[in-house]
Amino acid sequence: NMIFDVPELIRFLSEGTTLLPGTVIMTGTPPGVGFARKPPVFLKHGDEVVIEIEGIGRLRNPVIEEKSSK
């Protein structure tokens, strides 16, 4: 359900930059997550987002609530 498929993204990006082997292209959120769920599910302080590419490794990012400037 992507607006632009991967070959189209590669074609567009390569018009303005050189894509080298190993370049990671972030494509957004897959269907079935977040507000589309019943009830909606959103990231919150303390959650952790983990992505993994087989043979390369794993990246972990904690979700931290931004402090207000009040």
Order of alpha helices (4+ residues) and beta strands (2+ residues): alpha-beta-beta
